[in-house]
Amino acid sequence: MSRIVKDPKVLRGKPHIGGTKIPCELILELLASGNSFKEICEEFPKVTAEDIQATLSYALDLMKKEVASLPVLKKRLFIYIDGASRGNPGPAGVGVIIYGEKKKLVDELCEYIGKTTNNVAEYQALLIALERARSLGAEALTIYSDCELLVRQMAGEYRVKDKTLKNFYQKAKENLKNFRKVDIRYITRKRNKKADRLANKGINLGI
C-alpha cells in the first residue's frame, strides 16, 4: 500500500497516511510546531518515521508542481524615468530609458510637456513609460525613479493629497493593471543621470 493515499471515501479525499485516517496536513502542522519524528510516532502508534518522511516528500512534490505551473513572464523590461521642470511650475520635460534583459537598450524617449511642476513631470514620465512598455508587449516591469514622493505614493506609503497629482496617480494605478508584475523602486539621482539628461533635453525641445 502506498504510504500517502487519496480516497474520496476517507477524510473527504484529503491526502492521508495509508491504512490510517491521519491527514498529511496534521503531520505537517505537528512538524511545523516543532514536534520530532519520535514524538509524532509516539502520539500516533500507526505512524512510522517512513510515513512522516513520505508526507514531507509528498508536500515537496506539490510545491514543485505549483511553482512549475506559475505563468512564465515572457517579456521583462527595466525602465529608468525622470521628470524635470525649470521653475516650479515652469517649462517641463520627461526622460525615459528602457532596457531589456542583459541591459540591452530597447528605447529612449524625451518629451516636452509644457509648463508644470516637477512632481507632475515625474508622474508624466511614469505614464509615458507605462504606455510605451505596453506597446512593446511587456508583461513585467522594474521601474527606477529618483522621485521618492512618487515611489512612496505608488507603494501606498504616502497619501496623495494634491488634487492634480491624484489624477495622475489614479491613471498610473489603472495602467499598472496592463501588466502581470510591476516593481517601482527608488534610486539616487546619481544613478539616474541618463534619464535626467533626457528630461532636460525634453525641456529644451519646448524652449
VOVOTI-623973 format. One line per 10 residues: their letters; for each residue x, y, z of N, C-alpha, C, CB. Coordinates in Angstrom, 1 decimal. Each point is the difference from the previous one (the first is absolute). Glycine has a CB too. Layout:
a = X/Y/Z/X/Y/Z/X/Y/Z/X/Y/Z  ...
***
This chain:
msrivkdpkv = 0.8/-1.2/0.0/-0.8/1.2/0.0/0.9/1.3/0.0/-1.9/-1.3/1.2  1.5/2.2/-2.0/0.7/1.3/-0.1/-0.1/0.7/1.4/-0.4/0.2/-2.5  1.5/0.4/2.9/0.0/0.7/1.3/-1.0/1.2/0.0/2.4/-0.8/0.4  -2.4/1.5/-1.5/-0.9/1.2/-0.1/-1.1/-0.4/-1.0/1.8/1.7/0.7  -3.1/-1.6/-0.3/-1.1/-0.3/-0.9/-1.1/1.1/0.1/0.5/-2.5/0.3  -1.3/2.5/-1.4/-1.2/0.9/0.0/-1.2/-0.9/-0.4/1.4/2.0/-0.7  -2.4/-2.0/1.6/-1.2/-0.8/-0.3/-1.2/0.9/0.3/1.2/-2.2/0.6  -2.1/2.4/-1.5/-1.1/0.9/0.2/-0.9/-0.5/1.1/0.1/0.5/-2.4  0.0/-1.8/2.8/-0.8/-0.5/1.1/0.6/0.2/1.4/-0.8/-1.7/-1.6  2.1/2.1/1.6/0.7/0.2/1.2/0.5/1.5/0.2/0.8/-2.4/-0.1
lrgkphiggt = -1.2/3.0/1.1/0.4/1.4/0.3/-0.4/1.0/-1.1/1.8/-0.9/1.4  -2.9/0.5/-2.1/-0.5/0.9/-1.2/1.1/0.1/-1.0/-1.5/1.2/1.5  2.3/-2.2/-1.7/1.0/0.0/-1.1/1.3/0.7/0.4/-1.9/0.0/-1.6  2.1/0.4/2.8/1.3/0.7/0.4/1.1/-1.1/0.0/-1.3/1.7/1.4  2.5/-1.3/-1.8/1.1/-1.0/0.0/0.3/-0.4/1.5/1.0/1.1/-2.1  -0.8/-2.3/2.3/0.2/-0.5/1.3/1.0/-1.2/0.0/-2.3/0.8/0.7  2.7/-1.2/0.4/1.0/-1.2/0.1/-0.8/-1.3/-0.2/1.5/1.3/1.6  -1.1/-2.1/-2.5/-0.7/-1.2/-0.4/-0.2/-0.9/1.2/1.0/0.1/-2.2  -2.2/-0.7/2.3/-0.3/-0.9/1.2/-0.5/0.8/1.2/1.6/-1.6/-0.9  -1.6/2.9/0.8/-0.5/0.8/1.2/-0.9/1.0/-0.5/2.2/-0.4/1.2
kipcelilel = -2.7/1.2/-0.3/-0.9/1.2/-0.3/0.7/1.3/0.5/-2.1/-1.4/0.1  3.5/1.3/-0.2/0.8/1.1/0.5/0.4/0.9/-1.3/0.9/-1.3/2.0  -1.4/2.5/-2.1/0.3/0.8/-1.2/1.4/0.5/0.0/-2.4/0.7/0.0  2.9/-0.6/-1.2/1.4/0.6/-0.1/0.1/1.4/0.6/0.3/-1.4/-2.1  -1.4/2.1/2.0/0.0/1.4/0.5/0.3/0.0/1.5/-1.7/0.6/-1.8  1.2/-1.5/2.5/0.2/-0.1/1.5/1.5/-0.3/0.3/-2.4/-0.8/0.3  3.0/-0.1/-1.1/1.4/-0.3/0.2/0.9/1.2/-0.3/-0.5/-2.4/-0.6  0.1/3.1/-0.4/0.8/1.2/-0.4/-0.1/1.1/1.1/-0.3/-0.6/-2.4  -0.9/0.7/2.9/-0.3/1.0/1.1/0.8/-0.3/1.3/-2.3/0.4/-1.0  2.4/-1.7/1.3/0.7/-0.5/1.2/1.5/0.3/-0.2/-1.7/-1.7/0.4
lasgnsfkei = 2.2/1.4/-1.6/1.4/0.3/-0.3/0.3/1.5/0.0/0.1/-2.0/-1.4  -1.0/2.8/0.9/0.2/1.5/0.0/0.0/0.5/1.4/-1.1/0.1/-2.3  0.4/-0.8/3.2/-0.1/0.4/1.4/1.2/-0.4/0.8/-2.4/-0.1/-0.1  3.3/-0.6/-0.5/1.3/-0.4/0.6/0.0/-1.4/0.6/0.2/2.3/0.6  -1.2/-3.1/-0.9/0.0/-1.4/0.4/1.0/-0.8/-0.8/-2.4/0.2/0.7  3.1/-1.1/0.0/0.9/-0.9/-0.7/-0.7/-1.2/-0.6/1.8/0.7/1.6  -1.1/-1.5/-2.5/-0.5/-1.2/-0.5/-0.5/-0.9/1.1/1.5/0.2/-2.1  -0.6/-0.4/3.1/-0.2/-0.9/1.1/-1.3/0.4/0.8/2.5/-0.4/0.2  -2.7/1.7/0.1/-1.1/0.4/0.7/-1.3/-0.2/-0.8/1.4/1.7/1.1  -1.4/-1.5/-2.4/-1.2/-0.3/-0.8/-0.3/-1.5/0.0/0.5/2.0/-1.4
ceefpkvtae = 0.5/-2.8/1.3/-0.2/-1.5/0.0/-0.5/-0.5/1.3/1.8/-0.2/-1.7  -1.4/0.9/2.8/-0.5/-0.4/1.3/-1.5/0.4/0.2/2.4/0.2/0.9  -2.7/0.9/-1.5/-1.4/0.5/0.1/-0.9/-0.8/-0.9/0.8/2.3/0.6  -0.3/-2.7/-1.8/-0.8/-0.8/-0.9/0.8/-1.3/-0.3/-1.1/2.1/-1.0  0.8/-3.2/1.7/0.7/-1.2/-0.1/0.0/-0.6/-1.4/-0.5/-0.4/2.4  -0.5/0.7/-3.2/-0.1/-0.6/-1.3/0.9/0.7/-1.0/-2.4/-0.7/0.5  2.9/1.9/-0.1/0.9/0.8/-0.9/1.4/-0.4/0.2/-1.7/1.9/0.0  2.4/-2.1/-1.0/1.5/-0.3/0.0/0.8/1.2/-0.4/-0.5/-2.5/-0.4  1.8/2.4/0.6/0.9/1.1/-0.5/-0.1/0.0/-1.5/1.5/-0.3/2.0  -1.6/-0.8/-2.6/-0.1/-0.1/-1.5/-1.2/0.7/-0.5/1.2/-2.1/0.0
diqatlsyal = -2.3/2.0/0.8/-1.3/0.7/-0.4/0.2/1.5/0.1/-1.3/-1.9/0.9  2.0/2.4/0.1/0.2/1.4/0.2/0.9/0.5/-1.2/-0.2/-0.2/2.5  1.3/-0.5/-2.8/0.8/0.3/-1.1/-0.7/0.1/-1.3/1.9/-1.0/1.2  -2.8/0.0/-1.4/-0.8/-0.1/-1.2/-1.0/1.3/-0.1/0.1/-2.6/0.0  -0.6/3.0/1.2/-0.8/1.2/0.0/0.7/1.2/-0.4/-1.3/-1.0/1.8  2.6/1.2/-1.3/0.8/1.1/-0.4/0.3/0.0/-1.5/1.0/0.0/2.3  -0.7/-1.2/-2.8/0.3/-0.1/-1.5/-1.2/0.3/-0.8/1.7/-1.8/0.5  -2.9/1.4/0.0/-1.2/0.3/-0.7/-0.3/1.5/-0.1/-0.9/-2.2/0.8  1.1/2.9/0.4/-0.2/1.4/0.0/1.0/0.7/-0.9/-0.8/-0.2/2.4  2.1/-0.2/-2.4/1.0/0.6/-0.9/-0.4/-0.2/-1.5/1.7/-0.5/1.8
dlmkkevasl = -2.2/-0.7/-2.1/-0.4/-0.2/-1.4/-1.1/1.0/-0.4/0.6/-2.4/0.2  -1.6/2.6/0.7/-1.1/0.9/-0.3/0.5/1.5/-0.2/-1.5/-1.5/1.4  2.5/1.8/-0.6/0.6/1.4/-0.1/0.7/0.1/-1.3/0.3/0.2/2.4  0.4/-1.2/-2.9/0.7/0.1/-1.2/-0.9/0.1/-1.2/1.8/-1.4/1.0  -3.0/0.7/-0.9/-1.0/0.0/-1.1/-0.6/1.4/0.0/-0.4/-2.4/0.2  0.2/3.0/1.0/-0.6/1.3/0.0/0.9/1.1/-0.6/-1.3/-0.7/2.1  2.6/0.6/-1.8/0.9/0.9/-0.6/0.1/-0.2/-1.5/1.3/0.1/2.2  -1.3/-1.3/-2.6/0.1/-0.3/-1.4/-1.2/0.5/-0.8/1.4/-2.0/0.5  -2.5/2.1/0.2/-1.3/0.4/-0.7/-0.1/1.6/-0.1/-1.1/-2.2/0.7  2.0/2.9/0.0/-0.1/1.4/0.0/0.3/0.6/-1.4/0.6/0.1/2.4
pvlkkrlfiy = -1.4/0.9/-2.8/0.3/0.6/-1.3/1.4/0.5/-0.2/-2.5/0.5/-0.1  3.1/-0.7/-1.0/1.3/0.5/-0.3/-0.1/1.4/-0.6/0.9/-2.4/-0.3  -0.3/3.3/0.9/0.0/1.4/-0.6/0.8/0.1/-1.2/-0.4/0.9/2.3  -0.2/-0.8/-3.4/0.7/-0.1/-1.3/0.9/1.2/-0.3/-1.9/-1.4/-0.8  1.5/2.6/1.3/0.7/1.2/-0.4/0.2/0.9/1.2/-0.8/-0.2/-2.4  2.0/0.4/2.9/0.2/0.8/1.2/0.9/1.2/-0.5/-0.2/-1.9/1.6  -0.3/3.1/-1.2/0.8/1.2/-0.3/0.4/0.8/1.2/-1.3/0.2/-2.1  2.4/0.5/2.0/0.6/0.7/1.1/0.0/1.5/-0.5/1.5/-2.0/0.9  -2.2/2.9/-0.1/-0.2/1.3/-0.5/0.5/1.1/1.0/-2.0/-0.9/-1.3  2.7/1.9/0.8/0.4/1.1/0.8/-0.8/1.2/-0.4/2.4/-1.0/0.3
idgasrgnpg = -3.0/1.7/0.6/-0.8/1.2/-0.3/0.4/1.2/0.8/-1.9/-1.5/-0.6  1.7/2.7/0.0/0.2/1.2/0.7/-0.8/1.1/-0.6/2.3/-0.7/0.5  -2.8/1.6/0.3/-0.7/1.2/-0.4/0.7/1.2/0.6/-2.2/-1.3/-0.1  2.2/2.4/-0.7/0.7/1.2/0.5/-0.7/1.2/-0.5/2.2/-1.2/0.0  -2.1/2.3/0.9/-0.6/1.3/-0.4/1.0/1.1/0.4/-2.4/-0.9/0.2  2.5/1.9/-1.0/0.8/1.2/0.3/-0.9/1.1/0.5/1.7/-0.6/-1.8  -1.8/0.6/3.2/-1.0/0.8/0.6/-1.0/-1.0/0.5/0.4/2.1/-1.4  -1.2/-1.7/2.4/-1.0/-0.9/0.6/-1.3/0.7/0.3/1.9/-1.3/1.0  -2.7/1.5/-2.1/0.0/-0.6/-1.3/0.9/0.7/-0.9/-2.3/-0.8/0.3  2.6/0.1/-1.4/0.9/0.6/-1.1/0.0/-1.0/-1.2/1.4/1.3/1.7
pagvgviiyg = -0.6/-1.0/-2.7/0.1/-0.9/-1.1/0.5/-1.3/0.4/0.5/1.9/-1.5  -1.2/-3.0/1.1/0.3/-1.3/0.5/0.2/-1.0/-1.1/-1.3/0.5/2.1  2.0/-1.6/-1.7/0.3/-1.1/-1.0/0.1/-1.3/0.7/1.1/1.6/-1.5  -1.2/-2.7/0.8/0.2/-1.3/0.6/1.0/-0.8/-0.8/-2.4/0.1/0.8  3.0/-1.0/-0.1/1.0/-0.9/-0.6/-0.3/-1.4/0.4/1.7/1.8/-0.1  -1.6/-2.8/-0.9/-0.3/-1.4/0.3/1.1/-0.8/-0.8/-2.5/0.4/0.4  3.1/-1.3/0.3/0.9/-1.0/-0.6/-0.5/-1.4/0.3/2.0/1.7/0.3  -2.1/-2.5/-1.3/-0.5/-1.3/0.1/1.1/-1.1/-0.4/-2.4/0.9/-0.5  2.6/-1.8/1.4/0.9/-1.1/-0.3/-0.7/-1.3/0.1/1.9/1.3/1.0  -1.4/-2.3/-1.8/-0.5/-1.3/0.1/0.9/-0.9/0.8/-1.0/0.2/-2.2
ekkklvdelc = 1.0/-1.5/2.1/0.8/-0.8/0.8/1.5/0.2/-0.4/-1.8/-1.7/0.1  2.7/1.5/0.9/1.4/0.2/-0.2/0.4/1.5/-0.4/0.2/-2.4/-0.7  -1.0/3.3/1.2/0.2/1.5/-0.2/0.1/0.4/-1.5/1.3/-0.1/2.1  -2.0/-0.6/-2.9/-0.1/0.3/-1.5/-1.0/1.2/-0.1/0.5/-2.4/-0.7  0.0/3.5/0.1/-0.8/1.2/-0.2/-1.1/-0.3/-1.0/2.0/1.4/0.5  -3.2/-1.1/-0.1/-1.2/-0.2/-0.8/-0.5/1.3/-0.6/-0.6/-2.0/1.4  0.6/3.1/-0.5/-0.6/1.2/-0.5/0.4/1.2/0.9/-1.9/-1.2/-1.0  2.0/2.4/0.5/0.2/1.2/0.7/-1.0/1.0/-0.4/2.5/-0.5/0.2  -3.1/1.2/0.8/-1.1/1.0/-0.3/0.3/1.3/0.7/-1.7/-1.9/-0.3  1.5/3.0/-0.3/0.0/1.3/0.7/-1.1/0.8/-0.7/2.5/-0.1/0.5
eyigkttnnv = -3.2/0.9/0.4/-1.1/0.7/-0.5/-0.2/1.3/0.8/-1.1/-2.2/-0.7  0.7/3.3/0.0/-0.4/1.2/0.7/-1.5/-0.1/0.4/1.8/1.3/-1.3  -2.1/-1.0/2.5/-1.4/-0.2/0.4/-0.7/1.3/0.5/0.6/-2.3/0.7  0.0/3.5/-1.1/-0.6/1.3/0.3/0.5/0.5/1.4/-2.0/-0.6/-1.4  1.3/1.5/1.9/0.4/0.6/1.3/-0.8/-0.7/1.1/0.5/2.3/-1.1  0.2/-2.8/2.1/-0.6/-0.7/1.1/1.0/-0.2/1.1/-1.5/-1.2/-1.6  1.1/0.5/2.7/0.9/-0.2/1.1/0.9/-1.2/-0.2/-1.7/1.1/1.5  2.7/-1.2/-0.7/1.0/-1.1/-0.1/-0.7/-1.3/0.4/1.9/1.5/0.6  -2.8/-1.5/0.4/-0.7/-1.2/0.4/-0.9/-0.5/-1.1/0.1/0.7/2.3  -0.8/0.2/-3.0/-0.9/-0.4/-1.1/0.9/-0.6/-1.1/-1.7/1.8/0.6
aeyqallial = 2.8/-1.2/-0.9/0.9/-0.5/-1.0/0.5/-1.4/0.3/0.8/2.3/-0.5  -0.6/-2.6/1.8/0.4/-1.4/0.4/-1.1/-1.0/-0.3/1.5/1.0/1.8  -2.7/-0.6/-1.5/-1.1/-0.9/-0.3/-0.3/-0.1/-1.5/-1.0/0.6/2.2  1.2/0.4/-3.0/-0.1/0.0/-1.4/1.0/-1.0/-0.6/-0.8/2.4/0.0  2.0/-2.4/0.6/1.1/-0.9/-0.5/-0.4/-1.4/0.3/1.7/1.7/0.4  -2.3/-2.0/0.7/-0.5/-1.3/0.3/-1.1/-0.5/-0.9/0.6/0.4/2.4  -1.6/0.5/-2.7/-1.0/-0.4/-0.9/0.5/-0.3/-1.4/-1.6/1.5/1.3  2.5/-0.6/-1.8/0.6/-0.2/-1.3/0.7/-1.4/-0.1/0.2/2.5/-0.3  0.5/-2.8/1.4/0.8/-1.2/0.1/-1.0/-1.2/-0.1/1.8/1.1/1.4  -2.9/-1.1/-0.6/-0.9/-1.0/0.0/-0.7/-0.3/-1.4/-0.4/0.5/2.5
erarslgaea = 0.1/0.6/-3.1/-0.6/-0.1/-1.4/0.9/-0.6/-1.0/-1.4/2.0/0.6  2.7/-1.6/-0.5/1.0/-0.5/-0.9/0.2/-1.5/0.2/1.1/2.3/-0.2  -1.0/-2.6/1.5/0.3/-1.4/0.4/-1.2/-0.9/-0.5/1.3/0.7/2.0  -2.5/-0.2/-1.9/-1.1/-0.8/-0.5/0.0/-0.2/-1.5/-1.4/0.9/1.9  1.8/0.2/-2.6/0.1/-0.2/-1.5/1.1/-0.9/-0.4/-0.8/2.3/-0.2  1.8/-2.5/1.1/1.1/-1.0/-0.3/-0.4/-1.4/0.4/1.6/1.8/0.4  -2.8/-2.0/0.2/-0.4/-1.3/0.4/0.6/-0.6/1.2/-0.3/-0.4/-2.3  0.7/1.3/3.2/0.6/-0.4/1.3/-1.0/-0.6/0.9/1.7/1.7/-0.2  -1.3/-2.7/1.0/-0.9/-0.6/1.0/0.5/0.4/1.4/-0.5/-1.9/-1.5  1.8/2.1/1.7/0.5/0.4/1.3/1.0/1.2/-0.1/-0.2/-2.4/0.8
ltiysdcell = 0.1/3.3/0.2/0.8/1.2/-0.1/0.7/0.2/1.4/-1.6/1.0/-1.7  2.8/-0.5/1.6/0.7/0.5/1.1/0.3/1.5/-0.3/1.0/-2.3/0.7  -1.6/3.2/0.0/0.2/1.4/-0.3/0.8/0.7/1.1/-2.2/0.0/-1.3  3.2/0.8/0.8/0.8/0.7/1.0/-0.2/1.5/-0.1/1.7/-1.8/-0.2  -1.9/2.5/1.3/-0.3/1.4/0.0/0.8/0.6/1.2/-2.3/-0.3/-1.0  2.8/1.6/0.8/0.7/0.7/1.1/-1.0/0.9/0.8/2.2/-0.1/-1.3  -3.5/0.0/1.0/-1.0/0.8/0.7/-0.6/-0.9/1.1/-0.5/1.3/-2.1  0.9/-1.0/3.3/-0.4/-0.8/1.2/-1.5/0.1/0.2/2.2/0.3/1.0  -2.7/0.9/-1.3/-1.5/0.3/0.2/-0.8/-1.0/-0.9/0.5/2.4/0.6  -0.1/-2.4/-1.9/-0.8/-0.9/-0.9/0.1/-1.5/0.4/0.5/1.7/-1.8
vrqmageyrv = 0.7/-2.1/2.1/0.2/-1.4/0.4/-0.8/-0.4/1.2/2.3/0.1/-1.0  -2.2/0.8/2.0/-0.8/-0.3/1.3/-1.5/0.1/-0.2/2.0/0.8/1.3  -2.4/0.1/-2.1/-1.5/0.1/-0.3/-0.5/-1.2/-0.8/0.2/2.5/0.1  0.6/-2.9/-1.1/-0.4/-1.2/-0.7/0.0/-1.2/0.8/0.9/1.1/-2.0  -0.1/-1.2/3.0/0.1/-1.1/0.9/-1.1/0.0/1.1/2.5/-0.1/-0.5  -3.2/1.3/0.6/-1.0/0.1/1.0/0.5/0.5/1.4/-1.3/-1.7/-1.2  2.6/2.1/1.2/0.6/0.4/1.3/-0.3/1.5/0.3/1.8/-1.7/-0.4  -2.0/2.5/-0.7/-0.4/1.4/0.2/-1.4/0.2/-0.6/2.5/0.7/0.0  -3.3/0.1/0.6/-1.3/0.4/-0.5/0.3/1.0/-1.1/-1.2/-0.5/2.1  0.3/0.5/-3.1/0.0/1.0/-1.1/-1.0/1.1/0.3/0.7/-1.8/-1.7
kdktlknfyq = -0.2/2.9/2.2/-0.9/1.0/0.5/-0.3/1.0/-1.1/0.9/-0.3/2.3  0.1/0.6/-3.2/-0.2/1.0/-1.0/-1.0/-0.5/-1.1/2.4/0.8/0.4  -3.4/0.0/-0.7/-1.0/-0.4/-0.9/0.5/-0.3/-1.4/-1.6/1.4/1.3  2.5/-0.6/-1.8/0.6/-0.2/-1.3/0.8/-1.3/0.0/0.1/2.5/-0.4  0.7/-2.7/1.4/0.8/-1.2/0.0/-0.9/-1.3/0.2/1.9/1.3/1.0  -3.0/-1.1/-0.3/-0.9/-1.1/0.2/-0.5/-0.6/-1.3/-0.7/0.9/2.2  0.4/0.0/-3.2/-0.5/-0.3/-1.3/1.0/-0.9/-0.7/-1.3/2.1/-0.1  2.6/-1.6/0.1/1.1/-0.8/-0.6/0.2/-1.3/0.7/1.1/2.1/-0.8  -1.2/-2.1/2.1/0.2/-1.2/0.8/-1.0/-1.1/-0.4/0.9/1.4/1.9  -2.2/-1.0/-2.0/-1.0/-0.9/-0.3/0.2/-0.6/-1.4/-1.6/1.3/1.5
kakenlknfr = 2.0/-0.4/-2.5/0.3/-0.5/-1.3/1.1/-1.0/0.0/-0.7/2.2/-1.0  1.7/-2.0/1.8/1.2/-0.9/0.1/-0.5/-1.3/0.5/1.6/1.9/0.3  -2.4/-1.9/0.8/-0.5/-1.2/0.6/-0.8/-0.8/-1.0/0.0/1.1/2.3  -0.8/-0.4/-3.0/-0.8/-0.7/-1.0/0.9/-0.7/-1.1/-1.9/1.6/0.4  2.9/-0.9/-0.8/0.9/-0.5/-1.0/0.8/-1.2/0.4/0.1/2.3/-0.9  0.2/-2.4/2.2/0.7/-1.1/0.6/-0.7/-1.3/-0.2/1.0/1.5/1.7  -2.3/-1.5/-1.9/-0.8/-1.2/-0.2/0.3/-0.6/-1.3/-1.8/1.0/1.4  2.5/-0.3/-2.3/0.3/-0.6/-1.3/1.2/-1.0/0.1/-0.9/2.1/-1.1  1.5/-2.2/2.3/1.2/-0.8/0.1/-0.2/-1.1/1.1/1.4/1.9/-0.8  -0.8/-3.0/0.7/-0.1/-1.0/1.1/0.8/0.4/1.2/-0.2/-1.7/-1.7
kvdiryitrk = 1.3/2.4/1.5/0.8/0.4/1.2/0.7/1.3/-0.3/0.3/-2.4/0.6  -0.4/3.3/0.3/0.8/1.3/-0.1/0.6/0.3/1.4/-1.6/0.9/-1.8  2.9/-0.6/1.7/0.7/0.3/1.2/0.6/1.4/-0.2/0.6/-2.4/0.6  -1.0/3.4/0.2/0.5/1.4/-0.1/1.0/0.2/1.2/-2.2/0.8/-1.2  3.4/-0.5/0.8/1.1/0.2/1.0/0.6/1.3/0.0/0.5/-2.4/-0.2  -0.1/2.9/1.4/0.7/1.3/0.1/1.5/-0.2/-0.2/-1.8/0.8/1.6  2.4/0.1/-2.3/1.5/0.0/-0.2/0.4/1.5/0.2/0.0/-2.0/-1.6  1.3/2.2/1.9/0.5/1.3/0.1/0.1/0.7/-1.3/1.3/-0.7/2.0  -1.2/2.0/-2.0/0.2/0.8/-1.3/1.3/-0.4/-0.7/-1.3/1.9/1.0  2.3/-2.3/-0.2/1.3/-0.3/-0.6/-0.2/-1.3/-0.9/1.2/1.0/2.0
rnkkadrlan = -2.1/-1.9/-1.6/-0.2/-1.2/-0.8/-1.0/0.2/-1.1/0.6/-1.3/2.0  -1.2/2.5/-2.1/-1.0/0.3/-1.0/0.4/1.1/-0.9/-1.7/-0.8/1.6  2.9/1.0/-1.8/0.5/1.1/-0.8/-0.4/0.0/-1.5/2.0/0.0/1.5  -2.1/-1.2/-2.1/-0.4/-0.1/-1.4/-1.4/0.5/-0.2/1.6/-1.9/-0.3  -2.5/1.5/1.2/-1.4/0.4/-0.1/-0.1/1.5/0.3/-0.8/-2.3/0.6  1.6/2.8/0.3/-0.1/1.4/0.3/0.5/0.8/-1.2/0.5/-0.5/2.4  0.5/0.1/-3.1/0.5/0.7/-1.2/-1.1/0.0/-1.1/2.3/-0.7/0.5  -3.0/-0.4/-0.6/-1.1/-0.1/-1.0/-1.2/1.0/0.4/0.7/-2.4/-0.5  -1.0/2.5/1.8/-1.0/0.8/0.5/0.3/1.5/-0.3/-0.6/-1.6/1.8  1.9/2.0/-1.6/0.4/1.3/-0.3/0.1/0.3/-1.5/1.3/0.0/2.1
kginlgi = -1.0/-1.0/-2.9/-0.1/0.1/-1.4/-1.4/0.2/-0.5/2.0/-1.5/-0.2  -3.0/0.9/0.9/-1.4/0.2/-0.3/-0.4/1.4/0.3/-0.4/-2.4/0.5  0.9/3.0/0.5/-0.3/1.4/0.3/0.5/0.9/-1.1/0.1/-0.4/2.5  1.1/0.1/-3.0/0.6/0.8/-1.0/-0.7/0.0/-1.3/2.2/-0.4/1.0  -3.0/-0.7/-1.2/-0.8/-0.1/-1.3/-1.1/1.0/0.0/0.6/-2.5/-0.1  -1.0/2.9/1.3/-1.1/1.0/0.0/0.4/1.4/0.2/-1.4/-1.8/0.9  2.7/2.1/-0.7/0.4/1.3/0.3/0.5/0.7/-1.3/0.6/-0.7/2.3
***
